[in-house]
Amino acid sequence: MPHAIWGINKETSRWHNMLTHISISNYTIVSTLEMEFTGGMTVITGETGAGKSIMLDGLGLCLGDRADPKAVRHGCDRAEIIASFDVSVIPAALAWLRGRDLYTGDECLLRRVITTEGRSRAYINGSASTLQDCAELGEMLIDIHSQHAHQSLLRKPVQRQLLDAYAGHLPLTRQLEQTASDWLRCKRELELLNSARDEQTARGQLLAYQVQELDELDLQQDELAKLEQEQKLLANAEHILQGAHEALELCETQESGTRHTLQLISTDAHITEAAANARDLLDSAAIQLCEARGEIQHHIDSVEINPQRLDEVQRRLEDIYDVARKHRVLPEEVGALHRGLKSELQGLADGGQRITQLEQDMSSLAQNYTVAAARLGRQRRGAAKKLLKNTSKILATLAMDQCQLEIALSPRESADPHPHGTEDIEFLISTNPGTPTQALGKIASGGELSRISLAIQVVTASTGTVPSMVFDEVDVGIGGAVAEVVGKLLRTLSDRAQVLCVTHLPQVAAQGHQHLQVTKISDNTSVETCLSRLQDEGKVQEIARMLGGVKITKQTLAHAREMLET
């Protein structure tokens, strides 16, 4: 299957092109596609279904869009898209790359790989990156306005985001969102603690009683084992002493007999080796019997008959056993129980301190939120006036001079900190003089909504800091003289930034500095999308095709030339 590669147009070298190149492999109906872009306004046209938006879809993947494994070209294992940007004059992007050790020069490469198994990998300058990082960097490089933007404009969150982006106070909105999020988190935790307060109070009273009881018991480490051992000695003192005295007498008798035996074989007549060994053993036995007798005597001395001490030990053991039975634990587990109950009681006490801390945190966060929200509200009102003024000027050129656009900033019902500020933002419109403004979806027709959306996008894009903008069939529902105005608006916008526009209107296509044509080639086995860069006569032929008609006539060609010349 063929593919096209084209270079930079020297006629447009006065522009600084930000998006410089895209390479697409095995994506949907594309086998291999290489696209180089220049500054100014580039238009992309082609028959319906030829794949004009494939490049934009691939670009979106490099910028962090979710991937569908079904988009991999049939018969291939994976798809790959690479987008190259010149970031030499984008300070925010340079700082972002350097801050993450991803800076490799003025050229920045975003790469995305998708497999049929559902795996997806993203890279920034060759380093594996998250989709979130790709999206965050992409916001500094390019702004994509989709053909469905007029539909999303009906949603109030989108309207709020448009106004905030236009005002350029996104850092303040993020700060406000974080403050409100922290306040709401504290509130939820405080509610949980307060809801369990009654139960915790009752539990705390029980724990205090139990801990006091165990404190009074004052069980020391290893005390239980020592008491049980002492109790056995005291309880069996008489029997122990009787047996010990008998053992002591036997040791004395045995020691005496052993030493007498030793004397009998210690004469000069007993000179054999066996007699010598016997003497050694008898001598050792006599010594051990002597030592054993000493230990038995120590044992006798340590045992006393003490009924009073026995009574004390037994009462102490009974106290320990009683507490163990009360708490349904083994006696040896009483110490661990005591430590556990004290820890839980301390936790409840800390919970009370946590409630106090949360209340203080919420008060501080609410004060910070009030200051930031008031500042954001002032900036929003100022930005709304400016946005309305500039948008109304453009709407007048789009045959909507009778349209009255309004941005309503109404106070929220709840006084609690809200992540999106204290105002509820909504775009309202009246398309006929004397009629009250209402929500966009209730008043504007499809064509009117498209023109309103386009006007807002042009205004917000013209004041933005993003150096490249893509418009994907944002001119849907527009025709005639209005379409020519739209084309001129986009061309004027390209004086400030790189503009790529997918369009089906000849009036818009005629305004492009560069013209790329998408065609679809198919045979019995496969389908392929190709792109080509049109030169003078090629532009005339494509504009003539877009003007309509089954057959391109001389009049159609003349009209196309006239559009391009003017």
Secondary structure, 3 states (H helix, E strand, C coil): CCCCCCCCCHHHCCCCCCEEEEEEEEECCEEEEEEECCCCEEEEEECCCCCCCHHHHHHHHHCCCCCCHHHECCCCCEEEEEEEEECCCCHHHHHHHHHCCCCCCCEEEEEEEEECCCCEEEEECCEEECHHHHHHHHHHHEEEECCCHHHHCCCHHHHHHHHHHHHCCHHHHHHHHHHHHHHHHHHHHHHHHHHCHHHHHHHHHHHHHHHHHHHHHCCCCCHHHHHHHHHHHHHCHHHHHHHHHHHHHHHHHHHHHHHHHHHHCCCCCCCCHHHHHHHHHHHHHHHHHHHHHHHHHHHHHHCCCCHHHHHHHHHHHHHHHHHHHHHCCCHHHHHHHHHHHHHHHHHHHHHHHHHHHHHHHHHHHHHHHHHHHHHHHHHHHHHHHHHHHHHHHHHHHCCCCCCEEEEEEEECCCCCCCCCCCEEEEEEEECCCCCCCEEHHHHCCHHHHHHHHHHHHHHHHHCCCCCEEEEECCCCCCCHHHHHHHHHHHHHHCCCCEEEEECCCHHHHCCCCEEEEEEEEECCCCEEEEEEECCHHHHHHHHHHHHCCCCCCHHHHHHHHHHHHC
